[in-house]
Structures are given as structure tokens and as C-alpha cells.
Amino acid sequence: MFEFVIFFKVRMTSTKNEIKNTMMDAWEVNEGVVNWNSETLIP
């Protein structure tokens, strides 16, 4: 879980399109994790 959070924070420094692609890729892996990280890390 923590590794994913760190990865997600790093990806947020990329362009919005990159972030969107990363989120969609992660969504396919685990919807719950994406929902949790989206609410926690994106203001």
C-alpha cells in the first residue's frame, strides 16, 4: 500500500494526462486503492 502511495505522489509531478493514464492503469489493478489515494492525495 505504502509503495503505491509513494508511486502515486511521484506521478502527480507529471502532466495531467500522465496522471490520468496512471490512475486508469491502477484502477484496473485495484479500484479501492485508487479511490482511497484519489481522496487522500488530490486536493
VENSUL-V674756 format. One record per residue. N is the residue number from 1. SS is DSSP state (hx for helix, st for strand, lp for the rest). BURIAL is b if it has 16 or more other ideal C-beta (glycine too) atoms within 10 Angstrom, else e. Layout:
# VENSUL-V674756
n->{N N}
ss->{SS SS}
burial->{BURIAL BURIAL}
This chain:
# VENSUL-V674756
n->{1 2 3 4 5 6 7 8 9 10 11 12 13 14 15 16 17 18 19 20 21 22 23 24 25 26 27 28 29 30 31 32 33 34 35 36 37 38 39 40 41 42 43}
ss->{lp hx hx hx hx hx hx hx hx hx hx lp lp lp lp hx hx hx hx hx hx hx hx hx hx hx hx hx hx lp hx hx hx hx hx hx hx hx hx hx hx lp lp}
burial->{e e e e e e e b e e b e e e e e e e e e e b e e e b e e e e e e e b e e b e e e e e e}
